[in-house]
Amino acid sequence: MTWHVAIMYVVATVFALIGAGLLLALTRPSGPAKVYVFRMAGIMALAAGAVLAMSATAIWRGGLE
């Protein structure tokens, strides 16, 4: 594994943790604007983490050859 792929995995993990944290914060009661923003940002961060992890795996396994 090259350091480029390792960095991609670290960034993907950070995005996924941030997204999960935002979605878990919705368990507390809050206003509708906060719920909307946390839900949208949380889902987008989780999706970014998943896509980045899949891209890192493809690069690591040489799927782009």
The 8 nearest C-alpha neighbors of each residue, nearest first, counted from 0:
[[1, 59, 4, 2, 5, 3, 60, 58],
 [2, 0, 3, 4, 5, 59, 6, 58],
 [1, 3, 5, 4, 6, 0, 7, 8],
 [4, 2, 6, 1, 5, 7, 0, 55],
 [3, 5, 7, 6, 2, 55, 1, 8],
 [4, 6, 2, 8, 7, 3, 9, 1],
 [7, 5, 9, 3, 4, 8, 2, 10],
 [6, 8, 4, 10, 5, 9, 55, 11],
 [7, 9, 11, 5, 6, 10, 52, 12],
 [10, 8, 6, 12, 11, 7, 5, 13],
 [9, 11, 13, 7, 12, 8, 6, 14],
 [12, 10, 48, 8, 14, 9, 13, 51],
 [13, 11, 15, 9, 10, 14, 16, 8],
 [12, 14, 10, 16, 15, 11, 17, 9],
 [15, 13, 48, 11, 17, 44, 12, 16],
 [14, 16, 45, 48, 12, 18, 13, 17],
 [17, 15, 19, 13, 18, 14, 20, 12],
 [16, 18, 20, 14, 15, 19, 13, 21],
 [19, 17, 41, 44, 45, 15, 21, 20],
 [18, 20, 16, 22, 21, 17, 23, 15],
 [21, 19, 17, 23, 18, 22, 16, 24],
 [20, 22, 24, 41, 18, 19, 23, 37],
 [21, 23, 19, 24, 25, 20, 41, 38],
 [22, 24, 20, 25, 21, 26, 19, 27],
 [25, 23, 21, 22, 26, 20, 27, 37],
 [26, 24, 23, 27, 22, 34, 21, 28],
 [25, 27, 24, 23, 28, 22, 29, 21],
 [28, 26, 25, 24, 29, 23, 34, 30],
 [29, 27, 26, 25, 30, 34, 24, 31],
 [30, 28, 27, 33, 34, 31, 25, 32],
 [29, 31, 33, 32, 34, 28, 35, 27],
 [30, 32, 34, 33, 35, 29, 36, 28],
 [33, 31, 35, 34, 30, 36, 29, 37],
 [32, 34, 36, 35, 30, 31, 37, 29],
 [33, 35, 31, 37, 32, 36, 38, 30],
 [36, 34, 32, 38, 33, 37, 39, 31],
 [35, 37, 33, 39, 38, 34, 40, 32],
 [36, 38, 40, 34, 21, 39, 35, 41],
 [39, 37, 41, 35, 36, 40, 34, 22],
 [38, 40, 36, 42, 41, 37, 35, 43],
 [41, 39, 43, 37, 42, 38, 36, 44],
 [42, 40, 18, 21, 38, 44, 43, 39],
 [41, 43, 45, 39, 44, 40, 38, 46],
 [42, 44, 46, 40, 41, 45, 47, 39],
 [43, 45, 18, 47, 41, 14, 46, 42],
 [46, 44, 15, 18, 48, 42, 47, 43],
 [45, 47, 43, 49, 48, 44, 42, 50],
 [48, 46, 44, 50, 45, 49, 51, 43],
 [47, 49, 11, 15, 14, 45, 51, 46],
 [48, 50, 46, 52, 47, 51, 53, 45],
 [51, 49, 53, 47, 52, 48, 46, 54],
 [50, 52, 54, 48, 53, 49, 11, 47],
 [51, 53, 55, 49, 54, 50, 11, 8],
 [54, 52, 50, 56, 51, 55, 49, 57],
 [55, 53, 51, 57, 56, 52, 50, 58],
 [54, 56, 52, 58, 4, 57, 53, 7],
 [55, 57, 59, 53, 54, 58, 60, 52],
 [58, 56, 62, 54, 60, 55, 59, 61],
 [57, 59, 61, 55, 56, 60, 62, 54],
 [60, 58, 56, 61, 57, 55, 0, 4],
 [61, 59, 57, 58, 62, 56, 63, 55],
 [62, 60, 58, 63, 59, 64, 57, 56],
 [61, 63, 57, 64, 60, 58, 59, 56],
 [62, 64, 61, 58, 57, 60, 59, 54],
 [63, 62, 61, 58, 60, 57, 59, 56]]
